[in-house]
Amino acid sequence: MFKILMVDDERNIRKLVANYLKNENYSVVEAVDGEDALEKFRSEFFDMVITDIMMPNMSGTELCAKIRKENKDIPILMLTAKSALDDKKEGFKSGADDYMVKPIDMDEMMLRVRALMRRSKNAMDKIIKINNVVINYENLTVVSGKNVIEMPKKEFQLLFKLISTPDRIFTRMQLMDEIWGYDSESDDRTVDVHIKRIREKLADIDDFEIVTIRGLGYKGVIRNKPDKT
């Protein structure tokens, strides 16, 4: 299930869009302004961002520009009451992929969401390649040379989250909320157990690793970065 970050300071619009997306089988996280959105973006894995432009604390264009510095591929759809050409130019210059003027036609929005998802590298294949190692989200495998390692879903999701956002520290609680859900009855020791199992299964792979940050949680580290050509 693809996850979308929905950002709008107007609660009714935010809830309307979020509920529509959920009815179309997307997972949705809501943010009330740009600052809130940026904090959530940095702590969770998202496949797409939908954001209003005019918001307090941090505008949608500011948010878009900051996200683009951290992730060049994630699709961003802007929703705004502004329709002037200069406003659209400002949105696209900040890094937006598409632009819709309020009031939003929900059916048209879904067509645009699907089109952006198809064009997105994240949504097309969900594959991480590090030298000769391929981490494939579709079949929950890590392939290193001729060695194919199949992993249980939770272990794989945990690995994918950490390696897809290298050097970013996640607390155990953040990982629990993301992988197991807010309503899970498991405690954060579950994360430690899964990390141990992942390390055991991938012990022969030295292109990346999961590093323990004492007192905080974990982060993924790419050890042998591919040479740039």
Buried (B, 14 or more C-beta within 10 A) or exposed (E): EBBBBBBBBBEEBBBBBBEBBEEBEBEBBBBBBBBBBBEBBEBBBBBBBBBBBBBEBBBBBBBBBBBBEEBEEBBBBBBBEBEEEEBBEBBBEBBBBBBBBBEBEBEEBBEBBEBBBEEBEBBEEBEBEBBEBBBBBEEBBBBBEEEEBEBEEBBBBBBBBBBBBBEBBBBBEBBBBBBBEEEEEEEBEBBBEBBEBBEEBBEEBEBBBBEEEEEEBBBBEBEEEEEEE
